[in-house]
Amino acid sequence: MRLKIGGMALENGVLFQTAEHWSAAVRQTDGTIAVAGGAKGLSLAARSEVESIPLLRGPLRLVEGMVALAQAKRALPQAKLPLQSPAVLGTMALSTVALTSLRGRRGKVTPALALGQELAAVALSLAPAVVALRGSNLAAYHGAEHKSIAAYEQSVGSDPTAAADAAAAAREHERCGSNLVGPLLALNAVGSAAVRASARGPLPGANAAVGLLSLMGAFELVRWAAKHPGARVTRWLLAPGELLQRRLTTREPSAEQLAVAQTALARLLDLEQGGGESAAGRVDALSLVAP
């Protein structure tokens, strides 16, 4: 049975996860690859009652992914997370302050001004991601993550971790989180404009509520699109995410970067087949000599 594998790029490696397990591999400064994996501390995707709750299942999956990321960081302290970068943290802080100021302005807002404000908000929202992806290996490891998953999903009776297969695979993937960006920003823009138009001043918590509802709605739209790949609406929904993957969020990985992703994938598949530690919260780690 083919597993549904998700992933996340690190600045020096890749994290993979299924409903029950996670694995991560990073390239160390001495050239070796450190890999770890284990059972997930929080496994919501495997529970049918969670998957059957519209709107809530999206944020819950994000929480599950963050828990897996924390497990990986604990097992591999050398893993470099995007949020560890001072430049990214600084950009996030400035972006948050600017967004708060932009959306907290009082007074009558014309349609033209509202549109301009939302376009500015979109740019501010994307700024931290742009800073994280520029001048780092994050985009290349993101590409390696996608290629490895694609090679696994396309493999039939062959080695799903074959480097040659992964190198030839596309670096864009239909389940990438980048596909949430278009629907998320569109819903957020509409919601924020509605809040400003319906109230004389900013309501307490209104922007946070709009943001959360937009995330929930975006997840449901992308989930629907994945089940209707041939629909015209699907092409419209996924077009911004596909463009982002091609132009910004992924880059062609080197053979060394792809090897890191393949190492993480091999460990995940081994865990799914019953190899290694399986108790929740327990991990095993080892270092492999770089190829």
C-alpha positions in Angstrom: 0.0 0.0 0.0 1.3 3.4 -1.0 1.9 5.7 2.0 0.8 9.3 2.1 4.0 11.1 2.9 4.3 14.8 3.9 7.4 16.8 4.3 9.1 19.9 5.4 12.4 21.5 4.3 15.1 22.5 6.8 18.1 24.8 6.0 20.4 21.8 6.1 18.1 18.8 5.6 14.6 17.4 5.3 11.8 16.2 7.6 9.3 13.5 6.4 6.1 12.3 8.1 3.3 9.8 7.7 0.2 9.4 9.9 2.2 7.4 12.4 5.9 8.2 12.0 8.4 10.9 11.3 12.0 11.0 10.1 14.6 13.7 9.5 18.1 13.9 8.0 20.6 16.7 8.0 24.0 17.3 6.5 26.5 18.0 9.2 29.4 20.4 9.0 31.8 17.4 8.7 30.0 16.1 5.6 28.2 13.2 7.2 24.5 12.8 7.3 22.7 12.5 10.6 19.3 10.8 10.6 16.7 10.2 13.2 13.1 9.0 13.3 10.4 7.5 15.4 6.7 7.4 16.3 4.9 10.7 16.3 4.2 12.3 19.6 0.9 13.5 18.3 -0.9 11.6 15.6 -4.2 13.2 14.5 -4.2 12.4 10.8 -4.5 8.6 11.6 -7.8 9.2 13.4 -10.9 9.1 11.1 -12.9 11.3 13.5 -10.4 14.1 13.1 -10.3 13.8 9.3 -14.1 14.0 9.2 -14.3 17.5 10.8 -14.3 20.2 8.1 -12.3 23.4 8.8 -10.7 22.1 12.0 -8.7 19.3 10.3 -6.4 21.8 8.6 -5.2 23.6 11.7 -5.0 20.3 13.6 -2.7 18.9 10.9 -0.5 22.0 11.2 -0.2 21.4 15.0 0.7 17.8 14.4 3.4 18.9 11.9 4.9 21.3 14.4 5.0 18.6 17.1 6.9 16.3 14.7 9.3 19.2 13.9 9.9 19.7 17.6 10.7 16.0 17.9 13.2 16.2 15.0 14.9 19.2 16.5 15.2 17.5 19.9 16.7 14.4 18.3 18.9 16.4 15.9 20.0 19.6 17.6 22.2 20.4 14.6 19.0 20.7 12.4 18.7 24.3 11.2 15.1 25.6 11.3 14.2 28.7 9.1 13.0 30.5 12.2 16.5 30.3 13.7 17.7 32.9 11.3 18.0 36.4 12.8 17.2 37.9 9.4 13.9 35.9 9.2 13.0 36.7 12.8 13.7 40.3 12.2 11.6 40.4 9.1 8.7 38.6 10.8 8.8 41.2 13.6 8.8 44.1 11.2 6.1 42.5 9.1 3.9 41.9 12.1 4.2 45.5 13.3 3.5 46.9 9.8 0.5 44.6 9.3 -0.9 45.7 12.7 -0.5 49.3 11.8 -1.9 48.9 8.3 -5.0 47.0 9.4 -5.6 49.0 12.6 -6.1 52.3 10.9 -9.4 54.0 11.7 -11.6 56.0 9.4 -13.5 55.6 6.2 -11.8 53.3 3.6 -12.6 53.6 -0.1 -12.6 50.5 -2.2 -9.4 51.6 -4.0 -7.6 52.2 -0.7 -8.9 48.9 0.7 -7.4 47.1 -2.4 -4.1 48.9 -2.0 -4.0 48.0 1.7 -4.6 44.3 1.0 -2.0 44.2 -1.7 0.5 45.7 0.7 -0.6 43.2 3.4 0.1 40.3 0.9 3.6 41.6 0.3 4.2 42.0 4.0 2.9 38.5 4.7 5.2 37.0 2.1 8.3 38.9 3.2 9.6 36.5 5.9 9.3 33.6 3.5 11.2 35.4 0.8 14.0 36.3 3.2 14.1 32.6 4.4 14.4 31.3 0.9 16.9 33.8 -0.5 20.6 33.2 0.3 20.0 29.8 2.0 19.7 26.1 1.1 16.1 26.0 2.1 14.6 26.1 -1.4 17.0 23.4 -2.6 16.1 21.0 0.2 12.4 21.8 -0.5 13.0 20.6 -4.0 14.8 17.5 -2.7 11.8 16.8 -0.5 9.4 17.0 -3.4 11.5 14.9 -5.7 11.9 12.2 -3.1 8.2 12.0 -2.4 7.4 12.1 -6.2 9.9 9.2 -6.8 8.3 7.2 -4.1 4.7 7.8 -5.3 5.7 6.9 -8.9 7.7 3.8 -8.0 6.1 0.5 -9.0 8.1 -2.6 -8.2 11.3 -0.6 -7.9 13.4 1.0 -5.2 11.5 4.1 -4.1 14.7 5.6 -2.8 16.7 5.3 -6.0 18.6 8.5 -6.4 18.3 8.4 -10.2 14.5 8.2 -10.0 14.4 11.1 -7.5 16.8 13.2 -9.6 14.5 12.9 -12.6 11.3 13.6 -10.7 9.5 17.0 -10.8 10.3 19.4 -8.0 6.8 20.8 -7.9 4.2 18.8 -6.0 0.4 19.2 -5.8 0.3 18.7 -2.0 2.9 21.4 -1.3 1.9 23.9 1.4 2.7 26.6 -1.2 -0.7 25.8 -2.8 -2.4 27.2 0.3 -0.9 30.7 -0.3 -3.3 31.8 -3.1 -6.6 30.8 -1.5 -5.3 31.9 1.9 -4.3 35.4 0.8 -7.5 35.8 -1.2 -9.8 34.7 1.7 -7.8 36.9 4.1 -8.1 39.9 1.8 -11.8 39.5 1.4 -12.3 38.9 5.2 -10.2 41.9 6.2 -11.9 44.2 3.7 -15.3 43.1 5.1 -14.2 43.7 8.7 -13.1 47.3 7.8 -16.2 48.0 5.8 -18.7 46.8 8.4 -17.2 48.4 11.5 -16.3 52.0 12.3 -13.1 50.9 14.0 -11.1 47.7 14.3 -12.8 45.1 16.4 -10.8 43.3 19.1 -9.6 40.0 17.7 -11.2 40.5 14.3 -8.0 40.2 12.3 -6.9 37.1 14.2 -10.3 35.5 13.6 -10.2 36.4 9.9 -6.7 34.8 9.7 -7.8 31.6 11.3 -10.9 31.3 9.2 -8.9 32.0 6.1 -6.5 29.2 6.9 -9.3 26.8 7.6 -11.0 27.7 4.3 -7.8 27.5 2.3 -7.1 24.0 3.5 -10.6 22.9 2.6 -10.3 24.4 -0.9 -6.9 22.8 -1.6 -8.3 19.5 -0.2 -11.2 19.7 -2.6 -8.8 20.5 -5.5 -6.7 17.4 -4.7 -9.9 15.3 -5.2 -10.8 17.0 -8.4 -7.6 17.3 -10.4 -9.3 17.8 -13.8 -11.6 20.6 -12.8 -11.0 24.1 -14.1 -11.5 25.6 -10.6 -8.6 23.3 -9.4 -6.3 24.9 -12.0 -7.2 28.4 -10.8 -6.8 27.4 -7.1 -3.4 25.8 -7.5 -2.0 28.2 -10.1 -0.4 30.6 -7.5 1.1 27.8 -5.6 2.6 26.2 -8.7 4.1 29.5 -9.7 5.6 30.0 -6.3 7.1 26.5 -6.4 8.7 27.2 -9.8 9.9 30.7 -9.1 10.6 30.9 -5.4 10.0 28.1 -2.9 11.9 25.3 -4.6 15.2 25.0 -6.4 16.9 22.2 -8.2 18.9 20.3 -5.5 22.4 19.1 -5.8 23.3 15.4 -5.6 24.5 15.9 -2.0 21.2 17.6 -1.0 19.1 14.9 -2.7 21.1 12.2 -0.8 20.1 13.8 2.5 16.4 13.6 1.5 16.8 10.0 0.3 18.4 9.1 3.6 15.4 10.5 5.5 12.9 8.8 3.3 14.7 5.4 3.6 14.5 5.8 7.4 10.8 6.6 7.3 10.0 3.6 5.1 12.0 1.4 7.5 10.0 2.7 10.4 6.7 2.0 8.6 7.8 -1.6 7.9 8.4 -2.1 11.6 12.1 -1.3 11.9 13.7 0.6 14.7 12.0 2.2 17.7 8.3 2.6 17.5 7.3 3.8 21.0 5.8 7.4 20.9 8.4 10.0 21.7 11.3 7.6 21.3 13.9 8.0 18.5 17.0 6.4 17.2 19.8 8.4 15.5 22.9 7.6 13.6 25.5 9.3 11.4 26.2 8.1 7.9 29.3 8.9 5.9 28.6 11.3 3.1 28.6 9.8 -0.4 
